[in-house]
Amino acid sequence: MKLQIIKIGRPVTSEVRALVELYLTRLRGFLPIECTEIKEANPSQRDLPKSVPIDKPGTFIVALDEGGREWSSIDLSKKLTHWMDDPAIKSL
């Protein structure tokens, strides 16, 4: 499975950017990751990079939003493990 992360905007402080890089480094030990940054505040589907197969079988999309349900690191880890173990999911 491949993990594609689409980030909207850039972390404001260098400390947060360093934490993001640390987290990505840890994740890359488990699966291939592709990161894309979108500058627009309200991106639409047309703003997504061509490499994001949103309508392809085997693609599972998870939208993370500050107003959504809160997950602990352990909860997110369990969800990632579940999705990685699902043979129907090829791209997350």
C-alpha positions in Angstrom: 0.0 0.0 0.0 1.1 3.5 -0.7 0.2 6.5 1.5 -0.4 9.8 -0.2 -0.5 12.8 2.0 -2.0 16.1 0.7 -1.2 19.0 3.0 -3.1 22.2 2.7 -0.7 25.1 3.5 2.7 24.9 5.2 3.4 24.5 8.9 4.0 28.0 10.3 6.9 27.4 12.6 10.2 25.5 12.1 9.5 23.4 15.2 6.2 22.1 13.7 7.9 21.5 10.3 10.6 19.5 12.1 7.9 17.4 13.9 6.2 16.8 10.6 9.4 15.6 9.0 10.1 13.3 12.0 6.7 11.7 11.8 7.1 11.2 8.0 10.5 9.6 8.6 9.0 7.2 11.1 6.1 6.3 8.7 8.5 5.8 5.8 9.9 2.8 7.7 6.6 1.0 7.2 5.3 2.1 3.8 6.0 4.3 0.8 4.8 7.9 1.3 4.2 10.6 -1.2 3.6 14.2 0.1 2.0 17.0 -1.8 1.4 20.5 -0.6 -1.5 22.6 -1.8 -1.3 26.4 -1.1 -4.9 27.3 -1.6 -7.0 27.6 1.5 -10.1 25.9 0.0 -8.9 23.4 -2.6 -11.4 21.6 -4.8 -11.0 18.2 -6.5 -9.6 20.0 -9.6 -6.7 21.3 -7.5 -5.5 17.8 -6.6 -2.3 16.5 -8.2 -2.8 14.1 -11.1 -1.0 11.4 -9.0 -4.0 11.2 -6.6 -6.2 8.4 -8.0 -9.5 9.5 -6.3 -11.8 7.4 -8.5 -9.6 4.4 -8.9 -10.5 1.0 -7.3 -8.4 0.3 -4.3 -8.1 3.9 -3.3 -9.3 4.8 0.2 -9.6 8.5 1.1 -9.3 9.8 4.7 -10.0 13.5 5.2 -8.5 14.9 8.4 -10.0 18.2 9.6 -9.6 20.2 12.8 -13.3 20.1 13.2 -13.6 16.4 12.8 -13.4 13.5 15.3 -10.2 13.6 17.4 -7.9 10.5 17.3 -5.0 9.9 19.7 -1.7 8.8 18.2 -2.5 5.2 19.3 -6.0 5.4 17.6 -4.4 6.7 14.4 -1.8 4.0 14.5 -4.4 1.3 14.9 -6.4 2.7 11.9 -3.3 2.9 9.7 -2.5 -0.7 10.7 -6.0 -1.8 9.8 -5.9 -0.1 6.4 -2.4 -1.4 5.7 -3.6 -5.0 6.4 -6.7 -4.6 4.2 -5.8 -6.2 0.8 -8.5 -4.2 -1.0 -6.7 -0.9 -0.2 -3.9 -0.2 -2.5 -3.6 3.6 -2.0 -4.6 5.6 1.1 
